[in-house]
Amino acid sequence: MRKEKKLAKKTAQKLVEDNVGGAKLKMKPKHKRWHGSLSGTVQKIFGEATTEAMGSTFQAIIISFHLKQKFGKDPYEILLGDPKCFYNGLREVLGEGAEAVINLVGTYITAKYNVNCTAEEFVKLFTRNGRSSAQKLLDVFKAIIREEETKLKAQ
């Protein structure tokens, strides 16, 4: 009985430690790599881009929770495989605000990283059909990973 209480207390403590601003964050690098996975990197970027304008829980509640409920799997994996499907799901949750969120992320990326994509082009990648849009998004996120890893190596 004592072990169960102690374990429950440690679990509750771990949950409190993992919660930041009410949203559980999944991205915590354990070594000198900037990302855990490509979808994890995209999640981190969306979180960074939306936190200042919409608060720290926006990304966790709207994207991670609502879209995961809708798709039945990681919404960032959907984004990487079918950006238009991700965008349509976001529109179901946010209405016209979906384009503003994607534009916000695109603006953040173009301001912070050396990627060959404007914020307007970034939005278009989500609204067009076709494999070329998904491939261009993959290229953008992979370029961000390379840039961040280069910065880490230089430290």
Backbone bond lengths (Angstrom), bond angles and torsions (degrees), N, CA, C in turn:
res aa  C-N    CA-C-N  psi(-1)  N-CA   C-N-CA  omega(-1)  CA-C   N-CA-C  phi
1 M - - - 1.445 - - 1.523 111.20 -
2 R 1.318 117.84 -40.77 1.462 120.37 179.54 1.517 112.01 -64.27
3 K 1.321 117.12 -40.05 1.467 121.04 179.74 1.524 110.83 -61.46
4 E 1.323 117.46 -39.40 1.460 121.12 179.90 1.521 111.00 -64.53
5 K 1.337 117.02 -42.81 1.467 120.29 178.72 1.516 111.07 -64.99
6 K 1.344 115.61 -41.67 1.457 119.92 179.97 1.528 110.50 -64.51
7 L 1.339 116.63 -42.61 1.456 121.58 178.39 1.528 110.60 -63.80
8 A 1.331 116.58 -43.17 1.470 120.08 178.20 1.522 110.84 -62.05
9 K 1.336 116.87 -39.57 1.458 120.75 179.55 1.527 110.37 -65.58
10 K 1.357 116.70 -43.09 1.467 120.07 178.76 1.531 110.64 -64.52
11 T 1.320 117.07 -40.17 1.464 120.64 178.90 1.525 110.12 -63.15
12 A 1.320 117.25 -45.83 1.468 120.80 178.37 1.523 110.38 -62.06
13 Q 1.332 116.96 -40.11 1.461 120.55 178.66 1.520 110.41 -64.56
14 K 1.324 117.69 -42.45 1.464 121.77 179.29 1.524 110.39 -61.92
15 L 1.337 117.15 -42.33 1.460 120.04 178.25 1.515 111.18 -61.87
16 V 1.317 117.46 -40.91 1.463 120.96 178.57 1.519 109.93 -64.67
17 E 1.336 117.03 -42.09 1.461 120.65 -179.69 1.521 111.54 -65.95
18 D 1.335 117.44 -34.50 1.457 121.40 -178.04 1.519 113.08 -79.18
19 N 1.315 117.42 -18.66 1.460 120.26 -178.05 1.520 110.44 -83.69
20 V 1.322 115.37 129.05 1.448 121.49 177.12 1.519 106.41 -127.38
21 G 1.314 117.11 117.30 1.459 120.47 -179.79 1.517 112.90 61.93
22 G 1.314 117.68 26.58 1.451 121.24 178.50 1.512 114.07 85.86
23 A 1.320 118.41 -4.38 1.457 121.03 -178.36 1.517 109.73 -117.85
24 K 1.300 117.02 129.95 1.455 120.00 179.00 1.528 108.65 -75.84
25 L 1.294 115.01 124.00 1.454 120.52 -179.42 1.518 109.24 -95.65
26 K 1.310 116.86 134.42 1.449 121.02 -178.58 1.519 112.14 -96.08
27 M 1.308 117.83 -23.91 1.459 121.05 -174.25 1.526 111.19 -88.91
28 K 1.315 117.04 102.00 1.452 122.24 174.81 1.525 107.42 -135.47
29 P 1.327 118.18 92.62 1.446 120.24 -177.90 1.523 111.29 -60.10
30 K 1.337 116.29 135.65 1.455 120.96 -178.81 1.524 111.31 -100.13
31 H 1.294 117.44 -9.20 1.457 120.57 -179.79 1.518 108.97 -147.23
32 K 1.317 117.06 -168.27 1.465 121.33 -173.50 1.523 113.42 -81.28
33 R 1.304 117.86 31.28 1.455 121.09 170.39 1.505 106.72 -105.37
34 W 1.302 116.47 143.02 1.457 119.99 -174.15 1.523 112.24 -79.97
35 H 1.301 117.96 -20.20 1.461 120.09 -172.84 1.516 110.71 -137.41
36 G 1.312 115.89 161.03 1.450 120.84 174.98 1.515 109.76 -99.07
37 S 1.302 116.70 -38.19 1.451 123.19 179.08 1.525 107.03 -154.45
38 L 1.293 116.06 167.88 1.464 118.90 179.14 1.529 110.43 -64.16
39 S 1.335 117.49 -43.32 1.468 118.76 178.60 1.526 110.64 -66.93
40 G 1.331 117.71 -32.42 1.462 120.80 175.41 1.515 111.84 -65.99
41 T 1.316 116.17 -37.43 1.460 120.97 176.73 1.522 110.66 -64.52
42 V 1.317 116.48 -43.72 1.467 120.58 178.76 1.533 109.54 -62.55
43 Q 1.319 117.14 -41.45 1.458 121.19 177.44 1.525 110.85 -60.17
44 K 1.319 116.51 -43.49 1.470 121.46 179.65 1.534 110.29 -62.24
45 I 1.312 116.73 -44.61 1.465 121.25 -179.38 1.532 110.67 -64.15
46 F 1.324 117.25 -45.37 1.466 120.10 177.95 1.524 110.18 -61.04
47 G 1.323 117.17 -40.65 1.464 120.76 178.77 1.513 111.97 -63.13
48 E 1.336 116.77 -46.87 1.465 120.90 179.38 1.526 110.75 -62.76
49 A 1.328 116.38 -41.79 1.460 120.53 -175.97 1.520 112.79 -69.38
50 T 1.320 118.16 -33.09 1.462 120.45 -174.11 1.527 113.59 -97.32
51 T 1.323 118.86 -16.64 1.467 120.98 -173.95 1.516 112.95 -60.55
52 E 1.313 118.11 -48.42 1.464 120.05 -176.26 1.526 112.11 -63.93
53 A 1.313 117.29 -43.83 1.463 120.52 -176.28 1.527 113.44 -80.65
54 M 1.345 116.89 -32.05 1.463 119.49 -171.09 1.519 114.76 -123.05
55 G 1.303 117.28 -1.91 1.460 119.91 179.25 1.516 112.30 96.93
56 S 1.309 114.65 160.34 1.462 119.89 -172.96 1.522 113.42 -72.19
57 T 1.313 118.31 -17.34 1.460 118.94 -177.78 1.522 113.73 -96.03
58 F 1.320 118.28 -8.90 1.466 120.85 -177.26 1.514 111.51 -55.56
59 Q 1.320 116.25 -54.27 1.459 120.88 -176.44 1.526 110.68 -61.62
60 A 1.319 117.40 -41.73 1.464 120.75 -178.09 1.525 111.61 -68.53
61 I 1.313 117.04 -42.79 1.470 119.94 -175.44 1.524 111.83 -79.39
62 I 1.312 116.91 -52.13 1.463 119.87 -174.69 1.521 111.62 -72.93
63 I 1.309 116.47 -53.23 1.463 118.97 -173.23 1.528 110.99 -83.36
64 S 1.322 116.28 -57.50 1.459 118.26 -174.81 1.520 112.79 -65.13
65 F 1.337 118.33 -40.76 1.461 119.66 -176.86 1.533 112.21 -86.06
66 H 1.344 116.95 -61.02 1.467 119.68 -173.83 1.530 112.53 -64.10
67 L 1.308 116.82 -43.68 1.465 117.59 -179.00 1.527 111.62 -73.78
68 K 1.315 117.71 -30.97 1.471 118.97 175.01 1.526 109.43 -65.08
69 Q 1.333 117.07 -38.90 1.463 120.89 175.98 1.531 109.94 -61.63
70 K 1.319 116.45 -43.38 1.465 120.71 -177.73 1.527 111.99 -66.68
71 F 1.333 116.30 -47.37 1.458 120.42 -174.55 1.530 113.66 -86.87
72 G 1.314 116.99 -22.49 1.461 120.00 -177.31 1.514 113.61 77.44
73 K 1.320 117.11 10.85 1.461 122.16 176.32 1.523 109.10 -159.72
74 D 1.310 116.36 178.11 1.459 122.12 -177.49 1.534 110.47 -55.01
75 P 1.347 117.49 117.90 1.465 119.48 -178.23 1.531 113.13 -64.16
76 Y 1.327 117.14 -24.92 1.462 119.31 179.30 1.519 111.72 -73.34
77 E 1.320 117.23 -26.97 1.465 120.16 172.53 1.530 109.66 -69.09
78 I 1.328 115.67 -38.40 1.475 119.87 175.07 1.518 109.22 -61.74
79 L 1.330 117.03 -45.97 1.463 122.02 -179.71 1.527 110.62 -55.10
80 L 1.328 117.09 -44.88 1.461 120.71 -177.26 1.524 112.71 -70.67
81 G 1.325 116.81 -31.39 1.462 119.74 -178.96 1.507 114.33 -89.91
82 D 1.334 116.35 -34.27 1.465 121.31 -176.44 1.529 109.09 -148.97
83 P 1.340 117.42 81.18 1.460 120.88 -175.87 1.532 113.81 -56.93
84 K 1.326 117.65 -34.85 1.468 119.74 -179.50 1.530 110.09 -67.50
85 C 1.311 118.82 -38.19 1.458 122.09 176.91 1.535 109.77 -62.61
86 F 1.335 116.53 -43.83 1.463 121.16 176.64 1.523 109.95 -59.13
87 Y 1.328 116.26 -47.85 1.463 121.49 -179.20 1.535 111.09 -61.07
88 N 1.327 117.21 -43.50 1.464 120.59 179.42 1.528 110.68 -62.93
89 G 1.329 117.32 -39.10 1.462 120.82 176.09 1.518 111.34 -64.39
90 L 1.321 116.15 -41.31 1.460 120.70 177.96 1.533 110.59 -64.06
91 R 1.328 116.15 -37.81 1.484 120.31 177.35 1.517 111.60 -65.12
92 E 1.338 116.67 -35.62 1.465 119.29 177.35 1.521 111.09 -63.05
93 V 1.325 116.48 -34.42 1.460 120.96 -178.79 1.531 111.39 -83.62
94 L 1.341 116.97 -43.97 1.467 121.29 -172.34 1.519 115.50 -106.63
95 G 1.305 118.47 -7.83 1.462 120.87 -175.76 1.523 110.00 65.84
96 E 1.323 116.25 -137.10 1.463 121.28 -178.75 1.526 112.59 -64.67
97 G 1.322 117.43 -17.26 1.463 121.48 178.79 1.516 113.41 -66.95
98 A 1.327 117.46 -15.69 1.463 120.63 -179.88 1.528 111.29 -60.54
99 E 1.328 116.09 -43.56 1.465 119.05 179.85 1.521 110.88 -64.54
100 A 1.327 116.85 -37.25 1.467 120.61 178.26 1.530 110.83 -63.57
101 V 1.327 117.23 -39.46 1.466 120.64 178.57 1.524 110.55 -65.57
102 I 1.319 117.39 -45.88 1.467 120.75 179.81 1.532 109.49 -64.47
103 N 1.317 117.83 -39.47 1.462 122.02 177.40 1.525 110.32 -63.83
104 L 1.323 117.70 -40.40 1.459 122.47 177.50 1.533 110.56 -60.50
105 V 1.315 116.16 -45.06 1.469 120.47 178.83 1.531 109.73 -65.86
106 G 1.318 117.25 -42.89 1.464 120.55 178.12 1.518 112.36 -62.00
107 T 1.325 117.13 -40.97 1.467 121.37 177.37 1.523 110.84 -63.62
108 Y 1.315 116.16 -43.39 1.468 121.70 178.04 1.539 110.71 -59.83
109 I 1.317 115.99 -47.12 1.470 120.49 -178.21 1.519 111.00 -63.26
110 T 1.332 117.48 -45.58 1.463 119.29 -177.07 1.527 111.54 -69.32
111 A 1.338 117.34 -28.52 1.464 120.09 178.53 1.529 111.95 -77.45
112 K 1.317 117.11 -35.24 1.462 120.92 -173.38 1.526 114.13 -93.47
113 Y 1.307 117.46 -29.81 1.463 120.71 -172.07 1.526 111.88 -121.77
114 N 1.298 114.23 157.77 1.456 121.69 178.04 1.531 108.49 -92.17
115 V 1.323 115.40 75.83 1.459 120.26 179.57 1.516 108.92 -113.99
116 N 1.289 115.72 151.73 1.455 121.59 -177.79 1.529 109.25 -90.48
117 C 1.342 116.02 64.35 1.454 120.75 -176.55 1.524 108.91 -162.13
118 T 1.327 117.01 124.57 1.464 119.98 175.92 1.536 109.07 -82.39
119 A 1.321 116.61 167.86 1.468 120.64 178.00 1.530 110.58 -61.30
120 E 1.332 117.55 -38.12 1.462 121.27 179.75 1.528 110.38 -66.27
121 E 1.327 116.79 -42.15 1.465 120.35 177.45 1.521 110.70 -64.36
122 F 1.335 116.04 -38.04 1.459 121.20 179.17 1.531 110.08 -59.55
123 V 1.327 117.70 -45.00 1.466 121.56 178.33 1.527 110.07 -62.41
124 K 1.318 117.21 -42.76 1.471 120.69 -179.21 1.526 111.81 -62.23
125 L 1.325 117.33 -31.33 1.463 120.17 178.67 1.526 111.51 -63.15
126 F 1.323 116.45 -25.28 1.460 120.98 179.57 1.525 112.62 -87.80
127 T 1.306 116.92 -21.61 1.463 119.53 -174.17 1.524 113.18 -101.85
128 R 1.318 117.21 -9.41 1.471 120.76 178.78 1.520 110.33 -95.93
129 N 1.314 115.12 148.84 1.466 120.52 172.92 1.519 109.24 -83.74
130 G 1.297 116.24 158.55 1.451 119.48 171.42 1.511 114.10 118.50
131 R 1.288 113.83 151.74 1.460 122.37 -179.43 1.525 111.55 -67.94
132 S 1.332 118.00 -27.09 1.464 119.87 -178.02 1.536 111.32 -65.21
133 S 1.335 117.44 -33.65 1.466 120.15 177.37 1.519 110.60 -66.27
134 A 1.320 116.88 -44.71 1.469 120.96 178.61 1.524 109.89 -62.64
135 Q 1.335 117.03 -40.86 1.465 120.08 -179.55 1.521 111.43 -66.14
136 K 1.324 117.11 -40.57 1.467 120.55 178.08 1.533 110.61 -63.25
137 L 1.338 117.48 -41.36 1.464 120.33 176.67 1.523 111.18 -62.52
138 L 1.333 116.38 -43.15 1.469 119.82 176.16 1.519 110.50 -57.71
139 D 1.320 116.52 -43.76 1.469 121.13 179.58 1.533 110.91 -61.67
140 V 1.341 117.16 -41.60 1.463 121.32 179.34 1.526 110.05 -62.18
141 F 1.332 117.17 -49.14 1.464 120.01 -177.44 1.533 112.30 -68.61
142 K 1.316 117.12 -34.98 1.471 119.74 176.14 1.533 110.74 -67.11
143 A 1.325 117.25 -36.66 1.467 120.68 176.36 1.524 110.55 -63.61
144 I 1.324 116.85 -38.34 1.466 120.76 177.77 1.528 110.17 -64.46
145 I 1.318 116.52 -42.99 1.471 120.05 178.44 1.523 110.27 -60.59
146 R 1.315 116.53 -46.86 1.478 119.72 179.65 1.527 110.85 -60.19
147 E 1.317 116.98 -43.12 1.462 121.02 -179.57 1.530 111.13 -63.42
148 E 1.318 117.61 -44.57 1.457 121.24 179.61 1.530 111.63 -66.80
149 E 1.321 117.17 -39.92 1.462 118.98 179.22 1.532 111.38 -67.56
150 T 1.319 116.63 -34.13 1.464 120.48 175.78 1.531 109.90 -64.19
151 K 1.335 117.31 -41.58 1.466 121.05 177.60 1.526 110.48 -63.00
152 L 1.327 117.27 -41.38 1.470 120.85 -180.00 1.527 111.51 -64.62
153 K 1.316 116.19 -40.75 1.473 119.62 179.56 1.527 111.45 -65.56
154 A 1.340 116.62 -31.67 1.446 121.31 -178.27 1.539 112.17 -74.71
155 Q 1.313 116.99 -16.65 1.473 120.29 -178.04 1.504 111.89 -75.92
